[in-house]
Amino acid sequence: MLKKENQPLTPKDVNLNVASVKEPQAVIMDGKILDEPLSTIGRNRRWLKTELEKQGVTIENVFLGQVDSDGQLTIDLFDDKLQVPAPQEKRLILSTMKKCQADLELFALGTEAKEAKHMYSENSKKLQEAINKVTPILKG
């Protein structure tokens, strides 16, 4: 056990409030959709079926499906030999944000109008700040 001075710092040590993380909600069990937890998290069957299609899985093959506090669907299949690709949505969002930021810079360089140039530049900076804030979340 580490001495007190060598123990890691916690948010409580510096009086920092952190958002609580909700427990994952089971939305599929034994290949059956659970409507009540699905509506509790503000989702519907159409959303669930779309998420399963993205992963190339049918409901019948899902032993357990859970949605975490970030809205990500995690599934455990009956047949463990069936491979499920890792979700890429977060990385796709980050890439799209970076592309939009680059487009704003390009628009600023491509226009002669001072007002438009200023608007594009300012919004490019704001979007870059947002990208810097969400990158740790979206890369995880």
C-alpha positions, 0 to 999 in steps of 0.5 A, a space after each residue: 500500500 502506498 504512503 499517503 503522499 504517494 497515493 493518486 489524487 482523486 477528484 474528491 481531494 480537490 473538491 471537484 464534482 464529476 458527472 455520475 456514470 449511469 449503469 448500462 441498461 440491458 435492452 436485449 436479453 436472450 434474443 428478445 428486445 426489452 422495451 421498458 429499458 429501451 424507452 427509459 434511455 430514450 431509444 426505440 426498436 428502430 434505433 436498436 435494429 439500426 445499431 444491430 445492422 451496423 454491426 451485422 448482427 440479428 437480434 436472434 444471435 444476441 445473448 445480451 445487449 446493453 446501452 451505456 451512458 454514452 449511448 453505445 450499444 454493446 452486445 454479447 452473442 450466443 455464438 462466441 465464434 461470430 466476430 463483431 466489429 468494434 463500433 467506429 461511430 465516435 472516431 467518425 464523429 471526430 473525423 467529421 468535426 475535423 473535416 468541418 474545421 478544415 473546410 471553415 479554414 479553407 472558406 476563410 482563405 478562399 473569400 475576399 469579403 472581410 466579414 465572411 473571412 472573419 466569420 469563417 476564421 472565428 468559427 474555425 477557432 471555436 470548432 477547434 476548441 470543441 474538437 480539443 475538448 471532445 477528442 479524449 472522449 471520442 478517441 476512447 
